[in-house]
Amino acid sequence: MCKNSFNKQVGIEPIYMKGFIPLLPSLLKEQDQTLKLAALKSLGVFTTQAAVIPVRMQVFFKDINENGTVKEVAEIFRTVQANKVTPLHMVAI
């Protein structure tokens, strides 16, 4: 959905910036591993798109830092144990 609506002149659609980005930290806190994996993949798509035009997407990078998304991804890193890397960890990395 977000790939089809991306525009190099505008960036990420404002509806996603206002509606979905604020939900990412709560989605990453969920216990369901499938939901966490999907949220991380979505975050990856958004971040890749935002990196295409970083000057215009400064708000995106500011928002994911301030709303706690980066903190939640770091929490996923902390759960890595020796020889127990899960698909969730691989996507987070």
MARDRENDREN-389775 format. One record per residue: residue in three letters; chain; x, y, z of N, C-alpha, C in turn. Coordinates in steps of 0.05 Angstrom, whole numbers, plus 5000, padded with zeros to 4 digits. Example, Ala and Ser with C-alpha at 12.3 -4.5 7.8 and 13.67 -1.06 7.14 Angstrom:
<pts>
ALA;A;5264;4886;5156;5246;4910;5156;5264;4934;5156
SER;A;5257;4955;5142;5273;4979;5143;5258;5001;5157
</pts>
This chain:
<pts>
MET;A;5016;4976;5000;5000;5000;5000;5018;5025;5000
CYS;A;5037;5026;5018;5053;5050;5020;5072;5053;4996
LYS;A;5080;5030;4984;5098;5032;4961;5084;5044;4937
ASN;A;5058;5038;4933;5044;5048;4911;5037;5078;4913
SER;A;5036;5088;4937;5028;5116;4941;5052;5135;4945
PHE;A;5077;5124;4944;5100;5141;4947;5105;5158;4923
ASN;A;5113;5182;4927;5118;5201;4906;5145;5215;4912
LYS;A;5164;5214;4893;5191;5225;4898;5190;5255;4903
GLN;A;5170;5269;4894;5169;5298;4898;5156;5304;4926
VAL;A;5137;5288;4934;5123;5293;4959;5134;5276;4982
GLY;A;5142;5252;4976;5151;5234;4997;5129;5215;5005
ILE;A;5129;5207;5030;5109;5189;5041;5083;5204;5043
GLU;A;5061;5191;5035;5035;5203;5037;5029;5214;5065
PRO;A;5019;5238;5067;5014;5249;5094;4994;5233;5111
ILE;A;4976;5218;5098;4957;5202;5113;4971;5180;5129
TYR;A;4993;5169;5117;5008;5149;5131;5025;5161;5154
MET;A;5035;5185;5148;5051;5199;5168;5034;5205;5193
LYS;A;5009;5213;5189;4992;5220;5211;4978;5196;5224
GLY;A;4972;5176;5208;4956;5154;5218;4972;5129;5226
PHE;A;4993;5122;5212;5006;5097;5217;5032;5100;5234
ILE;A;5047;5120;5228;5073;5124;5242;5069;5126;5272
PRO;A;5049;5140;5282;5045;5141;5311;5038;5114;5324
LEU;A;5028;5095;5308;5020;5069;5318;5044;5050;5320
LEU;A;5066;5055;5306;5088;5036;5306;5098;5028;5333
PRO;A;5103;5046;5352;5113;5037;5378;5095;5018;5392
SER;A;5069;5023;5391;5050;5004;5404;5049;4977;5390
LEU;A;5051;4978;5363;5052;4952;5348;5077;4936;5355
LEU;A;5099;4950;5359;5124;4936;5366;5125;4926;5395
LYS;A;5107;4936;5412;5105;4926;5439;5087;4901;5442
GLU;A;5072;4895;5422;5053;4873;5423;5069;4846;5427
GLN;A;5055;4827;5438;5067;4801;5443;5067;4783;5418
ASP;A;5049;4788;5400;5047;4772;5376;5071;4777;5358
GLN;A;5087;4756;5353;5111;4758;5337;5105;4765;5308
THR;A;5083;4755;5298;5076;4760;5270;5069;4790;5266
LEU;A;5055;4802;5286;5049;4830;5285;5074;4847;5287
LYS;A;5092;4840;5304;5117;4854;5307;5133;4853;5281
LEU;A;5134;4829;5269;5149;4826;5244;5137;4843;5221
ALA;A;5111;4844;5219;5098;4860;5199;5103;4890;5204
ALA;A;5102;4898;5229;5108;4927;5236;5136;4934;5229
LEU;A;5155;4916;5235;5183;4922;5228;5187;4923;5197
LYS;A;5174;4906;5183;5176;4907;5154;5165;4933;5143
SER;A;5142;4942;5154;5130;4967;5146;5149;4990;5152
LEU;A;5161;4990;5176;5180;5010;5184;5203;5011;5164
GLY;A;5212;4988;5155;5234;4986;5136;5227;4999;5109
VAL;A;5202;4993;5100;5193;5005;5075;5191;5035;5077
PHE;A;5179;5045;5099;5177;5074;5103;5205;5087;5105
THR;A;5223;5075;5119;5250;5086;5122;5265;5087;5096
THR;A;5262;5066;5080;5275;5065;5054;5264;5087;5036
GLN;A;5238;5091;5037;5225;5112;5021;5234;5139;5030
ALA;A;5235;5143;5056;5243;5169;5067;5272;5175;5061
ALA;A;5288;5155;5058;5317;5159;5052;5321;5169;5023
VAL;A;5301;5165;5006;5303;5174;4978;5305;5205;4978
ILE;A;5289;5218;4994;5289;5247;4996;5292;5256;5025
PRO;A;5315;5252;5037;5318;5256;5066;5312;5285;5076
VAL;A;5318;5305;5059;5312;5332;5068;5282;5337;5071
ARG;A;5267;5326;5053;5238;5330;5054;5225;5312;5076
MET;A;5238;5290;5082;5227;5271;5101;5239;5274;5129
GLN;A;5250;5297;5136;5261;5301;5162;5241;5297;5184
VAL;A;5216;5304;5178;5194;5301;5198;5190;5271;5204
PHE;A;5192;5254;5184;5190;5225;5189;5211;5216;5208
PHE;A;5236;5222;5203;5258;5213;5220;5255;5225;5249
LYS;A;5246;5249;5250;5242;5262;5276;5219;5248;5291
ASP;A;5197;5242;5277;5174;5228;5289;5181;5200;5300
ILE;A;5195;5184;5284;5201;5157;5293;5220;5157;5317
ASN;A;5236;5178;5319;5254;5180;5342;5238;5189;5367
GLU;A;5222;5210;5363;5207;5221;5386;5184;5204;5396
ASN;A;5172;5189;5378;5149;5173;5388;5157;5146;5400
GLY;A;5183;5140;5400;5192;5116;5413;5196;5092;5395
THR;A;5193;5095;5370;5197;5072;5351;5226;5062;5352
VAL;A;5245;5080;5352;5273;5072;5352;5279;5058;5379
LYS;A;5268;5067;5400;5272;5054;5426;5261;5026;5426
GLU;A;5237;5022;5414;5225;4995;5413;5241;4976;5396
VAL;A;5253;4986;5374;5270;4969;5357;5295;4961;5373
ALA;A;5306;4980;5388;5329;4974;5405;5322;4953;5426
GLU;A;5298;4953;5436;5289;4933;5456;5289;4905;5443
ILE;A;5282;4904;5418;5282;4878;5404;5311;4868;5402
PHE;A;5330;4886;5397;5358;4878;5396;5367;4867;5423
ARG;A;5357;4877;5444;5366;4869;5471;5357;4840;5477
THR;A;5337;4830;5463;5327;4803;5468;5343;4782;5454
VAL;A;5363;4790;5438;5379;4770;5424;5396;4755;5444
GLN;A;5396;4729;5443;5413;4713;5460;5432;4697;5442
ALA;A;5453;4688;5454;5474;4673;5439;5461;4650;5424
ASN;A;5466;4648;5398;5456;4627;5381;5426;4624;5379
LYS;A;5411;4646;5386;5382;4645;5384;5372;4670;5370
VAL;A;5380;4674;5345;5371;4696;5329;5347;4687;5314
THR;A;5325;4702;5318;5299;4695;5305;5295;4712;5280
PRO;A;5275;4705;5264;5269;4722;5241;5262;4750;5249
LEU;A;5250;4754;5272;5244;4780;5282;5270;4797;5286
HIS;A;5290;4784;5298;5316;4798;5301;5329;4805;5275
MET;A;5327;4787;5256;5339;4791;5230;5326;4815;5216
VAL;A;5300;4817;5217;5286;4840;5205;5292;4866;5220
ALA;A;5294;4865;5246;5300;4889;5262;5328;4899;5255
ILE;A;5346;4881;5250;5374;4889;5243;5374;4902;5216
</pts>
